[in-house]
Amino acid sequence: MTIKKLSPEELLGINKFAVDEDEAHIVLDKAICATCKEKPCLVVCPAVLYTLKGGEVNFDYAGCLECGTCRVVCKDKGIIKWTYPRGTFGVAFRCG
Ligand code: SF4
C-alpha cells in the first residue's frame, strides 16, 4: 500500500466550509490595521487569509480554520470582532 503525502494546500483543500454570507465572524477595523507596524496577522494565519495589497491589510473570513491565532497576536486590536461562526456555519475538518 502506498500512502500519498499531501501538501498543506492539498490538506486544506479537503476541508469543507459553510460560509455565513450574512454575518462575518471576524471583522477588522482597517484604520487600526493601517497604523499597525508589525502586522503579525500576515504571517501567522495558517490559511493565509490576511494579505497586503497596496499597503492595506485585506482579509476574507471564508476559509478560516477557527484557530484563533490572529486574535491572539493582534496587539493593536485591529480585529474588532472575533467569534466562532454561527451554528451550522464554519469549517468541517475532513482529515484529522
Ligand atoms: S482564526 Fe486562524 S485561520 Fe482564521 S483567520 Fe485567524 S489565524 Fe487565520
Backbone and ligand atoms as CSV (ligand in chain L), in Angstrom:
chain,resi,resn,atom,element,x,y,z
A,1,MET,N,N,0.838,-1.178,0.000
A,1,MET,CA,C,0.000,0.000,0.000
A,1,MET,C,C,0.887,1.247,0.000
A,2,THR,N,N,0.563,2.177,-0.886
A,2,THR,CA,C,1.299,3.427,-0.966
A,2,THR,C,C,0.493,4.541,-0.301
A,3,ILE,N,N,1.144,5.251,0.601
A,3,ILE,CA,C,0.484,6.379,1.257
A,3,ILE,C,C,0.999,7.658,0.618
A,4,LYS,N,N,0.069,8.418,0.040
A,4,LYS,CA,C,0.448,9.670,-0.609
A,4,LYS,C,C,0.580,10.760,0.444
A,5,LYS,N,N,1.697,11.457,0.409
A,5,LYS,CA,C,1.904,12.570,1.322
A,5,LYS,C,C,1.296,13.820,0.694
A,6,LEU,N,N,0.373,14.457,1.416
A,6,LEU,CA,C,-0.308,15.629,0.881
A,6,LEU,C,C,0.393,16.907,1.326
A,7,SER,N,N,0.381,17.883,0.448
A,7,SER,CA,C,0.936,19.195,0.782
A,7,SER,C,C,-0.046,19.917,1.706
A,8,PRO,N,N,0.410,20.963,2.401
A,8,PRO,CA,C,-0.520,21.743,3.229
A,8,PRO,C,C,-1.709,22.262,2.424
A,9,GLU,N,N,-1.461,22.711,1.197
A,9,GLU,CA,C,-2.550,23.234,0.359
A,9,GLU,C,C,-3.564,22.137,0.043
A,10,GLU,N,N,-3.062,20.915,-0.232
A,10,GLU,CA,C,-3.969,19.803,-0.520
A,10,GLU,C,C,-4.776,19.425,0.725
A,11,LEU,N,N,-4.109,19.437,1.891
A,11,LEU,CA,C,-4.812,19.110,3.134
A,11,LEU,C,C,-5.892,20.143,3.433
A,12,LEU,N,N,-5.566,21.436,3.240
A,12,LEU,CA,C,-6.563,22.485,3.471
A,12,LEU,C,C,-7.732,22.349,2.495
A,13,GLY,N,N,-7.441,21.898,1.279
A,13,GLY,CA,C,-8.479,21.761,0.259
A,13,GLY,C,C,-9.465,20.659,0.552
A,14,ILE,N,N,-9.114,19.753,1.444
A,14,ILE,CA,C,-10.024,18.657,1.813
A,14,ILE,C,C,-11.135,19.162,2.745
A,15,ASN,N,N,-10.829,20.190,3.522
A,15,ASN,CA,C,-11.825,20.713,4.466
A,15,ASN,C,C,-13.039,21.256,3.719
A,16,LYS,N,N,-14.161,21.233,4.401
A,16,LYS,CA,C,-15.393,21.816,3.841
A,16,LYS,C,C,-15.753,23.056,4.655
A,17,PHE,N,N,-16.234,24.067,3.982
A,17,PHE,CA,C,-16.592,25.312,4.651
A,17,PHE,C,C,-18.039,25.664,4.323
A,18,ALA,N,N,-18.787,25.990,5.357
A,18,ALA,CA,C,-20.133,26.556,5.165
A,18,ALA,C,C,-19.999,28.031,5.544
A,19,VAL,N,N,-19.904,28.869,4.539
A,19,VAL,CA,C,-19.635,30.290,4.773
A,19,VAL,C,C,-20.942,31.030,5.083
A,20,ASP,N,N,-20.942,31.744,6.189
A,20,ASP,CA,C,-22.092,32.564,6.578
A,20,ASP,C,C,-21.987,33.892,5.835
A,21,GLU,N,N,-22.706,34.014,4.752
A,21,GLU,CA,C,-22.620,35.221,3.914
A,21,GLU,C,C,-23.253,36.439,4.593
A,22,ASP,N,N,-24.099,36.202,5.596
A,22,ASP,CA,C,-24.818,37.314,6.231
A,22,ASP,C,C,-24.093,37.895,7.439
A,23,GLU,N,N,-23.175,37.118,8.015
A,23,GLU,CA,C,-22.537,37.603,9.240
A,23,GLU,C,C,-21.094,37.103,9.310
A,24,ALA,N,N,-20.158,38.046,9.151
A,24,ALA,CA,C,-18.741,37.686,9.269
A,24,ALA,C,C,-18.417,37.390,10.726
A,25,HIS,N,N,-17.678,36.327,10.975
A,25,HIS,CA,C,-17.336,36.001,12.364
A,25,HIS,C,C,-16.041,36.697,12.807
A,26,ILE,N,N,-15.317,37.273,11.848
A,26,ILE,CA,C,-14.131,38.076,12.153
A,26,ILE,C,C,-14.251,39.386,11.383
A,27,VAL,N,N,-14.092,40.491,12.088
A,27,VAL,CA,C,-14.201,41.806,11.452
A,27,VAL,C,C,-12.985,42.646,11.851
A,28,LEU,N,N,-12.411,43.328,10.870
A,28,LEU,CA,C,-11.260,44.203,11.108
A,28,LEU,C,C,-11.678,45.661,11.061
A,29,ASP,N,N,-10.948,46.474,11.805
A,29,ASP,CA,C,-11.026,47.925,11.657
A,29,ASP,C,C,-9.777,48.308,10.866
A,30,LYS,N,N,-9.941,48.533,9.588
A,30,LYS,CA,C,-8.781,48.753,8.721
A,30,LYS,C,C,-8.025,50.024,9.052
A,31,ALA,N,N,-8.684,50.980,9.713
A,31,ALA,CA,C,-7.979,52.199,10.141
A,31,ALA,C,C,-6.939,51.837,11.199
A,32,ILE,N,N,-7.283,50.921,12.089
A,32,ILE,CA,C,-6.317,50.467,13.097
A,32,ILE,C,C,-5.229,49.640,12.426
A,33,CYS,N,N,-5.614,48.746,11.530
A,33,CYS,CA,C,-4.632,47.898,10.834
A,33,CYS,C,C,-3.614,48.754,10.064
A,34,ALA,N,N,-4.073,49.875,9.533
A,34,ALA,CA,C,-3.184,50.740,8.757
A,34,ALA,C,C,-2.074,51.322,9.621
A,35,THR,N,N,-2.349,51.501,10.911
A,35,THR,CA,C,-1.341,52.086,11.797
A,35,THR,C,C,-0.471,51.028,12.472
A,36,CYS,N,N,-0.844,49.773,12.351
A,36,CYS,CA,C,-0.064,48.685,12.962
A,36,CYS,C,C,1.228,48.500,12.174
A,37,LYS,N,N,2.339,48.590,12.847
A,37,LYS,CA,C,3.628,48.498,12.139
A,37,LYS,C,C,4.008,47.051,11.819
A,38,GLU,N,N,3.742,46.133,12.739
A,38,GLU,CA,C,4.243,44.761,12.564
A,38,GLU,C,C,3.321,43.876,11.732
A,39,LYS,N,N,2.035,44.085,11.795
A,39,LYS,CA,C,1.049,43.300,11.047
A,39,LYS,C,C,1.315,41.793,11.159
A,40,PRO,N,N,1.305,41.253,12.372
A,40,PRO,CA,C,1.612,39.826,12.547
A,40,PRO,C,C,0.594,38.893,11.887
A,41,CYS,N,N,-0.608,39.386,11.668
A,41,CYS,CA,C,-1.640,38.543,11.028
A,41,CYS,C,C,-1.178,38.039,9.661
A,42,LEU,N,N,-0.318,38.813,9.001
A,42,LEU,CA,C,0.126,38.427,7.654
A,42,LEU,C,C,0.958,37.156,7.656
A,43,VAL,N,N,1.566,36.833,8.791
A,43,VAL,CA,C,2.456,35.665,8.819
A,43,VAL,C,C,1.945,34.517,9.694
A,44,VAL,N,N,0.965,34.756,10.553
A,44,VAL,CA,C,0.568,33.680,11.474
A,44,VAL,C,C,-0.630,32.864,10.994
A,45,CYS,N,N,-1.443,33.410,10.126
A,45,CYS,CA,C,-2.667,32.694,9.723
A,45,CYS,C,C,-2.310,31.449,8.915
A,46,PRO,N,N,-2.662,30.256,9.410
A,46,PRO,CA,C,-2.309,29.036,8.681
A,46,PRO,C,C,-3.053,28.897,7.353
A,47,ALA,N,N,-4.143,29.621,7.194
A,47,ALA,CA,C,-4.897,29.556,5.941
A,47,ALA,C,C,-4.534,30.703,4.993
A,48,VAL,N,N,-3.597,31.541,5.412
A,48,VAL,CA,C,-3.118,32.673,4.609
A,48,VAL,C,C,-4.290,33.552,4.142
A,49,LEU,N,N,-5.130,33.938,5.096
A,49,LEU,CA,C,-6.305,34.737,4.752
A,49,LEU,C,C,-6.046,36.234,4.824
A,50,TYR,N,N,-4.936,36.603,5.438
A,50,TYR,CA,C,-4.560,38.018,5.509
A,50,TYR,C,C,-3.510,38.288,4.443
A,51,THR,N,N,-3.742,39.309,3.641
A,51,THR,CA,C,-2.781,39.686,2.604
A,51,THR,C,C,-2.615,41.201,2.622
A,52,LEU,N,N,-1.542,41.642,2.034
A,52,LEU,CA,C,-1.254,43.070,1.963
A,52,LEU,C,C,-1.321,43.497,0.506
A,53,LYS,N,N,-2.233,44.432,0.205
A,53,LYS,CA,C,-2.358,44.933,-1.168
A,53,LYS,C,C,-2.339,46.443,-1.127
A,54,GLY,N,N,-1.348,47.014,-1.775
A,54,GLY,CA,C,-1.227,48.474,-1.782
A,54,GLY,C,C,-1.062,49.058,-0.391
A,55,GLY,N,N,-0.425,48.305,0.493
A,55,GLY,CA,C,-0.199,48.765,1.854
A,55,GLY,C,C,-1.377,48.544,2.795
A,56,GLU,N,N,-2.487,48.013,2.270
A,56,GLU,CA,C,-3.691,47.793,3.080
A,56,GLU,C,C,-3.865,46.303,3.381
A,57,VAL,N,N,-4.223,46.012,4.628
A,57,VAL,CA,C,-4.469,44.618,5.005
A,57,VAL,C,C,-5.823,44.197,4.447
A,58,ASN,N,N,-5.820,43.128,3.688
A,58,ASN,CA,C,-7.060,42.543,3.174
A,58,ASN,C,C,-7.309,41.230,3.882
A,59,PHE,N,N,-8.563,40.927,4.092
A,59,PHE,CA,C,-8.926,39.721,4.822
A,59,PHE,C,C,-10.241,39.177,4.299
A,60,ASP,N,N,-10.301,37.843,4.191
A,60,ASP,CA,C,-11.542,37.184,3.795
A,60,ASP,C,C,-11.786,36.056,4.785
A,61,TYR,N,N,-12.891,36.127,5.516
A,61,TYR,CA,C,-13.143,35.123,6.549
A,61,TYR,C,C,-13.532,33.755,5.996
A,62,ALA,N,N,-13.885,33.677,4.719
A,62,ALA,CA,C,-14.172,32.375,4.118
A,62,ALA,C,C,-12.871,31.583,4.079
A,63,GLY,N,N,-12.901,30.369,4.553
A,63,GLY,CA,C,-11.678,29.560,4.594
A,63,GLY,C,C,-10.991,29.586,5.939
A,64,CYS,N,N,-11.584,30.295,6.894
A,64,CYS,CA,C,-10.996,30.372,8.240
A,64,CYS,C,C,-11.059,29.018,8.927
A,65,LEU,N,N,-9.959,28.670,9.555
A,65,LEU,CA,C,-9.854,27.388,10.273
A,65,LEU,C,C,-10.258,27.515,11.744
A,66,GLU,N,N,-10.627,28.721,12.158
A,66,GLU,CA,C,-11.127,28.983,13.519
A,66,GLU,C,C,-10.102,28.648,14.601
A,67,CYS,N,N,-8.833,28.870,14.292
A,67,CYS,CA,C,-7.774,28.541,15.256
A,67,CYS,C,C,-7.609,29.632,16.313
A,68,GLY,N,N,-7.967,30.875,15.970
A,68,GLY,CA,C,-7.867,31.973,16.932
A,68,GLY,C,C,-6.502,32.635,17.007
A,69,THR,N,N,-5.560,32.206,16.200
A,69,THR,CA,C,-4.205,32.758,16.271
A,69,THR,C,C,-4.180,34.250,15.981
A,70,CYS,N,N,-4.920,34.682,14.978
A,70,CYS,CA,C,-4.916,36.109,14.624
A,70,CYS,C,C,-5.427,36.957,15.778
A,71,ARG,N,N,-6.417,36.472,16.487
A,71,ARG,CA,C,-6.970,37.219,17.630
A,71,ARG,C,C,-5.917,37.388,18.720
A,72,VAL,N,N,-5.129,36.345,18.927
A,72,VAL,CA,C,-4.120,36.377,19.988
A,72,VAL,C,C,-2.986,37.342,19.654
A,73,VAL,N,N,-2.545,37.357,18.407
A,73,VAL,CA,C,-1.369,38.166,18.051
A,73,VAL,C,C,-1.714,39.613,17.692
A,74,CYS,N,N,-2.993,39.935,17.556
A,74,CYS,CA,C,-3.400,41.280,17.139
A,74,CYS,C,C,-3.304,42.226,18.334
A,75,LYS,N,N,-2.104,42.712,18.589
A,75,LYS,CA,C,-1.882,43.511,19.808
A,75,LYS,C,C,-2.458,44.913,19.696
A,76,ASP,N,N,-2.647,45.437,18.486
A,76,ASP,CA,C,-3.225,46.770,18.321
A,76,ASP,C,C,-4.756,46.730,18.274
A,77,LYS,N,N,-5.318,45.528,18.368
A,77,LYS,CA,C,-6.779,45.322,18.397
A,77,LYS,C,C,-7.471,45.811,17.125
A,78,GLY,N,N,-6.821,45.567,15.988
A,78,GLY,CA,C,-7.457,45.847,14.703
A,78,GLY,C,C,-8.587,44.873,14.416
A,79,ILE,N,N,-8.526,43.700,15.051
A,79,ILE,CA,C,-9.647,42.758,14.954
A,79,ILE,C,C,-10.676,43.197,15.992
A,80,ILE,N,N,-11.764,43.782,15.517
A,80,ILE,CA,C,-12.769,44.319,16.443
A,80,ILE,C,C,-13.866,43.307,16.744
A,81,LYS,N,N,-13.862,42.209,16.003
A,81,LYS,CA,C,-14.804,41.126,16.319
A,81,LYS,C,C,-14.142,39.807,15.976
A,82,TRP,N,N,-14.149,38.891,16.916
A,82,TRP,CA,C,-13.709,37.523,16.646
A,82,TRP,C,C,-14.629,36.607,17.443
A,83,THR,N,N,-15.432,35.861,16.724
A,83,THR,CA,C,-16.288,34.858,17.358
A,83,THR,C,C,-16.206,33.606,16.503
A,84,TYR,N,N,-16.702,32.511,17.034
A,84,TYR,CA,C,-16.877,31.345,16.177
A,84,TYR,C,C,-18.081,31.609,15.278
A,85,PRO,N,N,-18.118,30.991,14.109
A,85,PRO,CA,C,-19.277,31.184,13.230
A,85,PRO,C,C,-20.558,30.696,13.912
A,86,ARG,N,N,-21.682,31.237,13.444
A,86,ARG,CA,C,-22.964,30.790,13.971
A,86,ARG,C,C,-23.165,29.301,13.674
A,87,GLY,N,N,-24.081,28.698,14.413
A,87,GLY,CA,C,-24.358,27.274,14.264
A,87,GLY,C,C,-24.616,26.882,12.822
A,88,THR,N,N,-24.118,25.744,12.428
A,88,THR,CA,C,-24.173,25.146,11.089
A,88,THR,C,C,-23.185,25.773,10.104
A,89,PHE,N,N,-22.521,26.885,10.503
A,89,PHE,CA,C,-21.540,27.505,9.613
A,89,PHE,C,C,-20.118,27.215,10.113
A,90,GLY,N,N,-19.160,27.454,9.233
A,90,GLY,CA,C,-17.759,27.317,9.601
A,90,GLY,C,C,-17.103,26.120,8.942
A,91,VAL,N,N,-15.948,25.751,9.483
A,91,VAL,CA,C,-15.125,24.705,8.884
A,91,VAL,C,C,-15.555,23.326,9.390
A,92,ALA,N,N,-15.479,22.356,8.482
A,92,ALA,CA,C,-15.629,20.947,8.845
A,92,ALA,C,C,-14.337,20.268,8.423
A,93,PHE,N,N,-13.532,19.871,9.408
A,93,PHE,CA,C,-12.243,19.244,9.101
A,93,PHE,C,C,-12.487,17.831,8.578
A,94,ARG,N,N,-11.855,17.518,7.489
A,94,ARG,CA,C,-12.107,16.230,6.832
A,94,ARG,C,C,-10.935,15.265,6.942
A,95,CYS,N,N,-9.826,15.753,7.487
A,95,CYS,CA,C,-8.645,14.883,7.537
A,95,CYS,C,C,-7.923,15.120,8.861
A,96,GLY,N,N,-8.322,14.440,9.890
A,96,GLY,CA,C,-7.652,14.557,11.178
A,96,GLY,C,C,-8.331,15.509,12.117
L,1,SF4,S1,S,-8.717,32.218,13.202
L,1,SF4,FE1,FE,-6.838,31.183,12.383
L,1,SF4,S2,S,-7.407,30.505,10.306
L,1,SF4,FE2,FE,-8.965,32.004,10.967
L,1,SF4,S3,S,-8.259,33.946,10.141
L,1,SF4,FE3,FE,-7.461,33.809,12.259
L,1,SF4,S4,S,-5.409,32.874,12.049
L,1,SF4,FE4,FE,-6.487,32.530,10.090
